[in-house]
Amino acid sequence: MNVTGWQNRVTSGPLFQRASSFHRGGSGGAFFLLALFAGMLGGVMGLPFLHVHPSAGVVVSHAVLMTFYVVAPVFLGGMAQWFLPDLLKGEGMALPSATRIGFGVLAVGAFLLPVMPYGGLALWSIGVLALAFNVVATVLEMRSISFRSFPPLVWAFLANALSMLVIAPVLLAFLLRGGLANAGPDALLSVLRGPVEMTLLSVPSLGIIIAALLPEQTEQGWVPRCAPYAFGVMGLVPVLFWADHLFGDLPSSAYKASLTVGLVLPCLALLVAFARDLWRAALPSGPAAGWASGGLVLLLAGWAAMLTEPLWAGGSVQPAAFMLGAAGHQLVMFGSLLALSAAFYGWCGARLASHGRFFAAFGMAHTLVTFVGALCSVLPQLVMPATLLMGGSLLMFALPAGMVWYGMLVERTQEVTGLLRKQ
């Protein structure tokens, strides 16, 4: 007799609680360091008391650093090396040289972006193209399981990589045309906002949150059935409409409708499936689950704010004395950062199993600091507490990262010592 609801709860742990084989992909930490640098540089450029009248170039650099140079490199570079081979039951990445090339190009682009926004974005396009090719090649060539057996996170990897294969060439073409036409940073910012930005933030975030909160053994659940279609639509439909609107004759009404068809509807379907499967699963605990839960709350609040902005825009009173659209965009961005942190803590937890209680307590405290800082950042009156909290959050990442990389250094030293003794 099948029993549903709370009496038939799945007890297998989520993906990021498994500490068996996530000991490869050590170089993926370099992408996390690059994201930390880009996040700190972008955050400094966005501080209001450092400049009275920010230029358009500063605004573009801040937006690109916080969105493009944080989420995409970590997801397609670092996380792909950490988790994708294990999820596919393969031996590694198909094109490891492409990962190294992508990291080098992205690192140069992050330094170049504040000085030359067009050049920094061009290098970003080239770098993520290399990472996207590596992910697609790994999924096609290095897998030992069938497509039907892919976990939802693999579909998120694949959808994000395919969207990069559309975004990067189109963006390079626009940068070439805009550079020849002497277009300013304002034109660049208007092109990047909308479907491109939301696709880059939503697809990785939902993939990570699902992997962090749902058990692995949910083949009969709704999420595994919905994930290929939802992530596929979210990854391709909005950016294809964006490319047609940018270079073709797509009307603005159809372009706006693409956001609903390509992002809102599949995202809503995936969230409904996620809620149904989560109802039947044992609620997880630990730092990764805490980060993922906080990221989900911020994402839902941000999406709700952006979707309801047109209802308030025509009124004479702005709720809470600030623009809902801007606040929603900021919440979505911070929600994506919390989701990435869930993956990072999941990877660290596999390597720091001996520090279980301390690591769990520190991770939950870190989550709370970051979540409160993200909420404070929405209100202009709390900009100083938000700056202190988010700055402290960035510094707190140094402890788990340092512990992990110290352990990796000890392992490498022991391996070298063992080889020398055998010789």
N, C-alpha and C positions, 0 to 999 in steps of 0.2 A: 504494500500500500504506500503510495507516494504521498508525502506530507509536504505542504508548501509553507512559505512564510518563515517565521523565526524558528520553527521546529525542524527545519531541514537546511541548516546552515552549513556552508562549506567551510572547512577548517584548515585547508592547505594555505600556506602563507603566500603573500604577494611576491611578485618577482624580485623586488628590491630587498626582501628579507632573506633571500637565499644566499648563503655565504659559501657555496661549494666551489665554483669555478671562475669567479670574477677576478682572477689574478693576472689577466693579460691586459694589454692596452695601456701600459703605464705611461706611454708618451701622450695619451689623451689628456693628461693633466696639463700639458702645455697650453692646450686650447682653453682650459679653465683659467689659467694665469692670464692669457690674452684677454679673456672676457672680463676678469677683474680689473685689468689695466684700462680697458675701454670703458667699463662702467664707472671707475673712479674719475677718469678724464672727462667723460660725458657729464657726470654728476657735478664736477667742479665748474664746468662751463655753464651749467644750468643754475648755479647759485645766484640768487638775485642781488646779494650785496657785493658781488665781485664786479658787476657792471651795471650802470644805470640804464643805458639805452643799448641793449644788445643788437648787434648787426644781424642781417639775414644769414650771413655765413656762419656766425656763431650758433644761431638757432638750428640751422641745417646740420652742423657738425654735432651738436648736442643730440638731436633726434636720431641721426644715423648711428652714432656711437652707442647710444643706449638700446637701440632696437636691432640694427643690422649686425653690429660687431660683437654682440653678446649672445643672442639666442642662436643664430644660424651656425657660427663656428663651434660652439659647445655641442650642439645637437648632432650636426653632421660630422664633426671632427672628433671631439672627445667622447661623447656618448656612443657613437657608432663603434669606436674601437673598444670601449668598455663592454658593451652588451651585445652588439649585433652578431659576432661570431658564435656566442653561446646560444643566442636565441635561434639561430639557423643551424645549430649543431655542426658548425664548420670548423675549419682549422685557423682561420684568420681572415683578414681583409684581402680583397682581390688585388688592389693596387696600392700597396703601402707607400710607394714613392709619390703617388698623387696626394696622399695625406701630408707628407713632408713639404711638397711644393705648395699646397694650399695654405699650410701654416705660415710658411715664409712670406708668401704674397700678402696674406691677411695682416701679418705683423707689420710689414712695411706700410700697408694701406692705413692701418690705425694711426701710425705716426704721421702720415702724410695728410690725413683727412682734415685736421684743423687748419692746415695751411692751404691746401688745394682740395676743396670738397669734391670737385669733379674727378680729380685723379684718385682720391681715396675711394670713391665709389666704384671707379673702373677697376681698381685692384681688388676691391671686395667681390665684384662680379667674377673676376678671373679665379680668385681663391675658392669661392663657393662652388664654381663649376667643377674644379678639380675634386672637391669633397663629394659633390653630388654624383659625379661619374664613378667614384670609388664605391659609394653606397649602392648604386644601381648594379654595378658589376658584381659586387659581393652578393647581393640578393639573387642575381641570376646564375652566377657561376659557383659560388662557394656554399650553397645550401645543401643540407642533407635531409631536408624534410620537404613535403609537398606544399604548394601554395595554400591549400585549404587548411593546413596545420599551422600557418603563420599566427603568432600572437598579435594582438592589436598594436603593440609597440612597433613591430616590424612594418606593418602597414603605414604607421605614422612616419617611420624613417623613409619608406619608399615614396609616400605622397609628398613629403617635404623635399626630397631629392628631385622628384619630377617637376615640382613647382619651381625649383631653382634652375632647372634646365630650360624653363620658359622665361623666368624673370631675368636671369643674368644676360643672355644675348639681347633681349629687348632693351634692357637698361643700358647696355653698352652702345646699342644703336642710338638711343635717345641722347646719351652723353656726347656722342660724336656729333649728332645733329645740333644739340644745344650748344656745344662748344663752338661749332662753326658759326652759329647764329648769335653768339655772345649772349646767351640766355643767362639770367641771374639766378641766385640761389632760391628765390621765391618760386620760380618755375620748377625747380628741382624738388622742392618740398611738396608742392601740390601734386607732383607725379607720384611721389613715394607714399603719401598718405592714402588710406583707403584699402582696397582689396589686397595690395601687396603687403602692407604692414600687418593687417589683420590675419592674413594667411600665414605669414612667417611666425606670428605669435601664437595663433590658435592651434595649429596642427601639432607642433611639438609639445605644447603644454598639455593638451588633452591626452596625447599618447603617454606622456610621463605620468600624469595623474591616474590614469586607468591602470597602468602597470604597477604603480605604488600602492593602490588601494584595493584592487581586485585580486582574488586568488588566481594562481596559474591554471589550476584544473577547472576551467569553466568553459570547456569546449561546447557544451550544450546551452550556454547562456546566450543572451541577446547581443552582448557586446562583440564577441567574436564573429557573429553573423552580420552585424551591422558595420563593423569597422572597415572592411574593404571598400564598401560603397561610400560610406560617410567620409572617410579620409581621402578617397579618390576624388570625390566631388569637391571637397574643401581645398584640396591641393591643386586642382587643375582648372575648374570652371571659373573662379574669380580672376585668376591671372590671365587666362585666355581672353576673357572679356576686357580686361585691362589693356592687354596688348592690342586688341582690335580697336578699342576706344582711342588709344594713343596714336596709332598709325593708320587706322582705317576710318570708316565712316559710321561707326556704331553710334546711334543716338544716345544722348545723356540719360533718357528715361530707361532704355534697355541696360545701360551701364549700371545705373543704380539698382535696377531689378536683379542684376547678377549678384549683388551682395546678399540679397534675400535668398535667392535660389542656391547660390554657391557656398554661402557661409551659414546663414541663420538656420535654414531648414535642416541640412545635414548635422549641424552642431546640436540642434534641438533633438533630433532623432538619436544621436549618440548619447546625449545626456539622459534621455528617457531610458534607453537600454542600460546605461550605466547605473542609474538609480534602481532599476528593477533587479539587476544582478547583485548590486551592493546590498539590497534588502535581504537577499538569501545568503549572504556571505558573513563570516565572522569579521567584525570590525578590527582592522590591524592596529598595531601600536608601534611606537618607535619614532625616531627622528624623521625618517623618510615619509612615513604616513602623516606626521605633523606638518611637514613642509607641503606635502601634496594637498592636504585638507585646507591649509591657509591659502595656497595658490588657487584652489577651486573657488573658495569664497570670494577672493578678489576678482577672479575672472567673471564670475556670475554678476557681481556688483558692477563691474565695468561694462559688461555687455548690456545690462539692464539700463545703466545710465545713458549709454550711447543710443540705444533703441528708443528710449523715452524722451530724448532731447527734443525731437520735433513737436511733441505734445506741449512742451513748456516754452519753446522758442517764440511762439506767437503771443504769449502772455506778457504782461507788464512786470511781473515779479519773477526773478530767477530764484529757484529753490536754493536755500543756504547761501545766497549771495555769491554763487560762482557758477560757471558754465558747466552743465552736465556733460557735454561732449568732451571737453578737455579733462574733466575729472575721470570720466569713464575710460578715456584713452590711457591715462596714467595708471589707473587701477589694473587694466588689462596688462600693461607692461610689467608692473610689479608682480601680478599674478603669474606671468610667464617666468619671471626671475625666481619666484618661490618654487615653481615646478622644476626648473633646472636644478635648484638647490636640493630638491628631493632626490633627484638622480645622483647628484654628487654625494650626498650623505648615504645613499644606498650603496654606492661603490665603496665609500670609505668604511661603512659598517662591515662589509665583507672582509676588509683587511685589518680592522681594529676589533675583531671579535673578542679578544682578550681584555679589552677595556669596555666591556658591555655597559655596566651601570653608569660609569662616568661619561662615556660617549653618549648614551641616551639622554642623560640629564643635561649635558651641555648642548646637545642638538635641539632639545625642546626649548631651552632658554634662548638659544639663537633664533629659533623660529618665532618665538614671542616678540623678541626685540625687533626683528625684521617686519613682522606683521603690523605691529603698532606703528613703526616708522612709516610704513606704506600708507596706513590710514591717515597719519598726521600730515603726510605730504600732500594730500588732496586739499586741505584747508590752508589758504594763504596765511591765516593767523598763527598757524603752528609750524611755520617753515623752519624756525630754529630748532625746536625739539625733533622735527623730522630729519634735519641735517645731522644732528648729533646721533640719533638712533641709527640712521642708515650708515653713517661713517663708522660707528661702533660695530655694526653688522659686518661691514667689509673687513674690519680688523679681526673679527672673531673667526672668519674663514681661515685665518692663518694657522690656527691650532690644529684642526683635523687635517688640513693639507700638509702641514709640517710633519705631523705624526706619520701620515701615510708615506710621504716621500723619504722620511728617515728610515722607515721600515724597508722600503724598496732598496735604499742604498745599502742597508745591512745585508739584505738578501743577495744583491749583486756582489758585494764584497766577499761573502761566504762562498758564492759560486766560483769566483775567481781564485780564492784561496784553495778551494777544493781541487780545481784544475791544476794549479801549480804543484800541489802535493802529489797528484797522480803522475805528473810529468817528472 
